[in-house]
Amino acid sequence: MTRYYLDDRSTDLAALQKRLEASDLIPSQVPLLCGLDAKLTALHAAGIHSLADLRTALKSKKALASLSAASGVDPDYLRLLKRAVGGFFPNPRSLDEVDWLESDIVSRLKEARVMNTRTLFEAASDGADALAKEIGADVDDLTELVAIADLCRIQWVSAKYARALLAAGHTSAAAVAKADPETLFHAIANTNQRAKFYRGTVGLRDVKRLVAAAAYVPPTPDQK
């Protein structure tokens, strides 16, 4: 089964450093780059070897304080690092956000205990056809929903924004990862101008960040 998120157990601190240094960080996260190498070295010496270790060590205030004491890394820095790393694992979106479908597909999925984009993505691991047959739903509607679930694995992507990506011709996180940011920016803007999927605008810089984030989403076997 394809993982919904990147594998935090096999992502070491060197990979984390590479990602942070390569990213166009939002302004509030730029301070993470200050002394990054030394701070990650200190965390490694304190027993943090993977992203999974780090997430566990930053999970609570008590654990964070303990890691700060053991590593000598300032707790404010660790809190900022926690927010940045948390963004790599966006919360699954409730299927209630997919409010544009007229069919009863969402209620059918809920009856099967499929409540959000993660459980839908995992339930459809054998294909939309098999799941559609299981719950008695229209396969075209379900295929659209599964694509929405895939796109919502990308950091910052909501169900409505995923709908715009889908309408712009990008049906998966893997497709977004391969997109030319400027071309994608214009495709999304033009699509949303016509259909009004979401309010406001998303700038080119944010679309570039989106494409970069999509590259870290695990591809399904048919996308490799």
N, C-alpha and C positions, 0 to 999 in steps of 0.2 A: 504494500500500500504506500502511495506517495505521502510524504509528510506534509502536513498543512503548513508548518513553519520550517525554517532552517533547523538543522540538527545542532542544538546548543552543546551537546556532549562532545561532538567532534570538532567544534569551533574553538580553537585555542586563543590565547591572549594575543599572539602574533597576528592572527587573522582579524581579531577585533581592532588592533592598532592599525592595520592596513586599511580596514574599512573606514575607520574614523578619519584617518589622514587623507583618504581618497574622496571623502564625502564633502559636498558643499553644505556644511552644517548650518542650521538655522542660527541666528545671532545668539540666542541664549545658550547654545551648546558650544560655541567657539572656544570658551575657556577650557574645554576638555583637552585641547591640543597643547596647552601649556604644561610642559614637563611630562607629557604623556608617556614617553618611553620609560622614564624613571619611576613613574607611579605604577605602571603595569609590572615593571620588574619587582617592585616592592610587594605588589599583590601576589605575584608568583611565589616570592619567597615566603609569603604568609599562607601558602597552600592553595592558592587559586590558580588552577591550571586550564580551566575551560570556561566557556560562557555559561554553562550549566552551574559550575561551581560559583561563579560570580553572582548569578541570579539568586541562588540559594543564600549566599552570604549577604545579599542586600535586601532580602525579602522583608525583614522587619527592622524597626528602629533599634532594637536590642542587638540583632545580628550585625547591622551596619556599624553600630558603635564598637562592637567587638572587633570587627575587621579593621576599623580605623585604628584602634589601639594596637592591634597585632602588626599592622603594616606601616603605620605612621602616615598614612594618606589621610588628608583632611576630610572630615565627615561631610562638609559642604560639597567637596569635589565628588565624593562617593554618591551623594544624593543626585547630583547632576548626571553622573555616569549611569545611575540606576534609571533615570528618566530616558536617557538616550538608548540604553539597551532595551528598555521596555518597549520602545517604539519599534524594535525589530520584530516584535510579537504582537501585532495589532489584535485587539479584542474581536472575536467573531461578531458579525452583525446579525441581529435578530431578523428572522424572515418576515417579521411584521413591517420592516422597512421596505420590503418589496411590495408596495401597495398599489402598483399599477396593473397587476394581472387581474383580469376579471374572473378567471376560473377559480375553482375551490382548491387549487393545487396546494396552497400553503396549509390549509386546514387538513388536507389529506396527509401532508408531510408531518404535521404536528401529531396527528393520530399515531404515526409511526415513530414518534419521539425524535423527529428531526426538527430541531427548533432554531438553528442558526446556520450561518454559512460554513462553519467548521464541520458540524455534524452532517450537513448536506454534502459537502465535498467528500467526506469519508464514506458516507452511505452510497455515493455514486461512483466509488472507486472501480467498480466493474462495468461502468457505463450508464448513461442516462436511460437507455432502453430497458435495461434490467430493472432499475428502480421504478421507472414509469409503470412497467407491468405489475410490479409488486404492489404499488399503491393505487393502481387504476387511474393514472393521470395521463394527460396528453403529453406525448414525448417531446413535442416542439416547445411547449411551455417549460417543461422540466429541463430541457437542454439549455434554454436561456437562463434559467435559475442556476444551474450548475456552473455556467460560464460566469455569472455574477459572483458565485461563491469563490471561484478560482481567482477572479480579479480582486476580490476583497482580501486576499492574502497579502496584497501589496500594502506597505505602510501608507497611511493617510487615505486610503480609498474607501469611500462609503458606498452603500448600495446604489444611490442615485448617481454618484460619479462613475461607478462601475457600469451602470446602464449607458452613460455617455460614451465610455470607452468602447463598449460593445457596439453601439450604434455607429461609432467611428471606424469599425472594422477590426477591433482588437479583442479577440475572444478569450484570451488567456493571459496570465501573468508572463508566460514565456514570450508571447507576442509583443507585449509592452516592453520587455527587456531588450528585444531586438529592434525596437522602433527608433527612427530618427526623431529626436526630441522636437525639433522645429516643425517637422511634418506632422507629428502627433499633436503638437500644440494647436496648429491651425485646424486640423481635422476635428479635434474636440470642440474648439471654439465655434466653428461653423455648425457643427451638429447641435450644440447646445443653444446656439442663437435661434435655430429653427424650432427645436423641440422643447426648450426650456426645462431640461431635466433637473437643473439645480440653479440656485440663485448665485449672483456674484460672478467673479471671473477668477480663473487660475492662470497665473502668469507663466511665461516661458521658463523662468528659472525654476519654478516649482515643478513644471513638467519634466525638466531635466533631472531634478531630484527623484521624481517618480520613476523614471526610466532606470536610474541607478539603483533604486531600492528594489525594483522588480527583478534585477539580476540576481538577488540573493534568495528569491523564492524558489524552492525545489521544483524542478519541472516534472511533469508526469512522464511515464515511460514513452508515450507516443510523441512527446515534445523534445526528447533528448536528441 
